[in-house]
Every structure is written in structure tokens, then in C-alpha cells.
Amino acid sequence: MNRILPILYKETLCEIRSKQILMTTSLFSIILVFLMSYSFSNIILTAEMSSNLLMMIILFITLSTSPRFISIEKDRKTFPFLRTFSNMETIFKAKAIYATILNAFNLLVVSLLFFIFTLQNIPNLLLFIPFIFILSFNLCSVILFCSIISESMSPAWIYSNVLSIPLIIPQLIYATQILYVIQTDITSSSLIENILGLIGFSLLKIFLLPSFVKNIYG
Amino acid sequence: MNNKIIAIIQYIGINLAIIFSFSAPGASQFQYPDLARIIFWHLPCAMISVIFHLICGYHAFKIIKYSDTSSEVKMNNALGMAAMMSTLTMLTGLLFSKVQWGAWWQWDARQTSYLMLLLIFSSSLILKKGLLHHSRKAKITAVYNLTSIPVGIFLVFIYPRLTQIMQNSFHPSQTIQGGLLDQTYSFTLLFVGFNLFLLCYRIFHMKNKLDYTIIIKENNHARFRNMELHSSHTSDSYMDSPIYLSRKN
């Protein structure tokens, strides 16, 4: 943790210095959720439809905004310096934590806006907030991992997206099911099954991905 | 055993498998009983693709854990075989779906999960092509393939059995496990599956040998070029590092 904190601090400072990136990504998310909700404005969405639609919005936002945490270092040519400061495994962990937190807050705002725009009931926040954080971690860690893998390929962003989507399919399936159950019947037995599945994949990512990154660039 | 004898046994086996699969009685519970016999090839293709995905994962693990570079060829070929078999699974499945259920695509749980599996194989192949001249190519592809193993297991074994998904599936889930399959069908299915697997494994093995030979020849060519460039090398240096023209099995 002692090694991760300075990188987290550095990321926060960079984000504060260049506020326009944060503002642009937030604006992009809001525009996207508005457009998607607007296209369904004349239709009363069922819980199944809304959970799938929201998951697509979440996926699209995360895919568009998360790879920047890796590509920004490449653009500023600061990756070699960062690697002299710390090893790749720690950099990956720090970036994944930072991306998860930032993305989760963004997704929370987006989801609440989506529920308001599509006239849906806002689900139980005590369940919904941890769910968004776990989902955000799952998506961000895989996308950052694929961004690192495809860092030397050209065009890196398309490779990163193509490689990460098949790996996040199970998490998306579990998340869609959870969202559906949260919106309809919170007492359903399948809720536990899906939550366990999502947590299982999160644990796999916590244990596997950093060691894989270390193995490649160690 | 001699290679030729194995080849002859396999040739006979695969021909018998074709004959058995055509001579088995039609499945009466289907709309077109005769055409339902496609499952003799559809099901083994699906199983073999999963087996080759696991073989690919095993070799990926060997590359990561022991830096075993010889496993790179095996991993790539296993991935190719898995992709080919899952494509065949999809094609036979589409045919079955059109004939028996009336549409090419049903959003059936197993259809969907196999399409996703095919996407995983495709992205792995794209990664391999994208990293053609990368120094860490073997490790990066190995890591990606190993990451895809839990996803593959989820898609094949867990996803079709999820409570909400299972309700809408056309695929029978208890026919084989519950022992409801007719004896003739069980035998034919096993026979076709076993022979198809042997055939695939033989292709996989031959492709590995071929790729090894190509790699060794390329390395030798590169070494020849280096030796010609660096004229300081004497004829003794050839003896220090002999050039391999073939590789022992």
C-alpha cells in the first residue's frame, strides 16, 4: 500500500491540474445517457429492458473513458519515469484503484440520471452503490489490463476494446441479472447466486491480473 | 506403434464413425427425426473445442510459470483448433436450429454462450496477429489466453445453468446426465466423439511438428546470415554451435 499511495496521489494531482479531462468525460457520459434515454422516451421500459440498456451505457462509458489512465502516460511520455519509480504490478494496482473510484462515481451519477430520465424507480441505494463499485472495479481492471497488453499495438485503443469486451462478458451478464433483480424482486433467490458470481470474478481479477502484469513486464 | 498403423486405424475409425452416424435411427421426438442425427457431430465438436481451449490454457500456464518457449507453438495451435471446432459447432448448431426450431438463431443460452466463446477465440487470434513482431509476444498471448479460461468455463458450464437463463433454453439439460439417451445414440455419440477427437489431436500434433521445423529452419537461416555478416567467425564456431536441420520427436 505504501507504494500504491504515492501513485494515487500523483494521479489525483494530475486530474486536478487538468480538470478539463474530468469535465469532458463527465459531460460525455451525461450526453450519452441523455441520448439513450431520449431514444426510448416514448416507450415504457420494463425492468429487463432498462437493466440491459443501462448496462450497455455503463459498458460504453467505461470503454471510452478508462483506457485514458494508461494512454495518458504514453501521450505525455511519462511511462518510463513511472516505471523507474515503481514496478509495473504496483502501477497497475494503483491505476486500477484510481480508475475504479473515479469511474464508479461517474457511473453512479449516470445511473441515477438514467432512472430519472426513463421514469424508473431508483433501486435500493444500499445495494446499488456497492454493486456499482464492484462492477466498476471488474470493468476497469480488465480494460486497463487490456490497455497495457495492447500498449505497443497500433491503433492501441481499438485493440484494447476488442480484447477487453470478451473478457468482461460474464461480469456484464451477472451485473445485468443483479440490476434486473434489484429493480423487480429483491428477495429473489437468484440475487445471491449472481452477487456471488460477480464477487467471484472480482476476486479472480484481484489475484490474477496484477501477477500477470508483473509476469509480462516484471 | 508405427505412425502408418495409427493413421490406418484412425482412417478406419473415422469412416466407421461416419457410417454409424448415418445408420443410427432418427430421433423420433424431433420435428425431422433423420436430420436430428447432426448431434453426433455437433456435440463432439463442442466438447473438443472446450478440451482444446483447456489445452491452450495449460500451455499458456507453462509459458508463464516456467517460461517454456516450446509451449508457444502448442498454445497457438490449440487455440486454432479450439476456434475451428467452435466454428463447426456454431455451423452445425445453426443448421439444427433452422431445421428443428424454425430459425437460424434462437438466442438460446447455449447458442449465445458458444458465440461468445467464438468471440474470445477470435480476439485471441487477433492479439496473436497484432503482436507478430513483438518481443514479449509469447507471454502477452499466454497471459490473455489464461485470463480467458475462467470466462470460457463460465460460458460453457455456468451460464447455460443460471436460473433465469435456463428457463428459456431449447437445449435439453438432463438428457445425458440423467441417462435418458438411447443406448444406440450413446454408443454412436461416444464413438464419433472419440474418433473425431483422435483425428483433431493428430492434426494438432502434426501442426506442432511442422511449426517446430519451420521455426528451427528460420533460426538456422538467421544464424547463417549472422555468420556471413560477421566474418570474424571461423569455421570452428560452426562446430561450437551446430546447426539443427531436424528435430527429434
Boltz contact constraints between the chains, C-beta under 6 A:
constraints:
  - contact:
      token1: [A, 149]
      token2: [B, 140]
      max_distance: 6.0
  - contact:
      token1: [A, 153]
      token2: [B, 130]
      max_distance: 6.0
  - contact:
      token1: [A, 159]
      token2: [B, 130]
      max_distance: 6.0
  - contact:
      token1: [A, 162]
      token2: [B, 123]
      max_distance: 6.0
  - contact:
      token1: [A, 163]
      token2: [B, 123]
      max_distance: 6.0
  - contact:
      token1: [A, 163]
      token2: [B, 127]
      max_distance: 6.0
  - contact:
      token1: [A, 166]
      token2: [B, 119]
      max_distance: 6.0
  - contact:
      token1: [A, 166]
      token2: [B, 120]
      max_distance: 6.0
  - contact:
      token1: [A, 166]
      token2: [B, 123]
      max_distance: 6.0
  - contact:
      token1: [A, 167]
      token2: [B, 151]
      max_distance: 6.0
  - contact:
      token1: [A, 169]
      token2: [B, 116]
      max_distance: 6.0
  - contact:
      token1: [A, 170]
      token2: [B, 151]
      max_distance: 6.0
  - contact:
      token1: [A, 170]
      token2: [B, 154]
      max_distance: 6.0
  - contact:
      token1: [A, 177]
      token2: [B, 164]
      max_distance: 6.0
  - contact:
      token1: [A, 190]
      token2: [B, 163]
      max_distance: 6.0
  - contact:
      token1: [A, 190]
      token2: [B, 164]
      max_distance: 6.0
  - contact:
      token1: [A, 204]
      token2: [B, 150]
      max_distance: 6.0
  - contact:
      token1: [A, 212]
      token2: [B, 143]
      max_distance: 6.0
  - contact:
      token1: [A, 215]
      token2: [B, 64]
      max_distance: 6.0
  - contact:
      token1: [A, 216]
      token2: [B, 136]
      max_distance: 6.0
  - contact:
      token1: [A, 216]
      token2: [B, 139]
      max_distance: 6.0
  - contact:
      token1: [A, 216]
      token2: [B, 140]
      max_distance: 6.0
  - contact:
      token1: [A, 216]
      token2: [B, 143]
      max_distance: 6.0
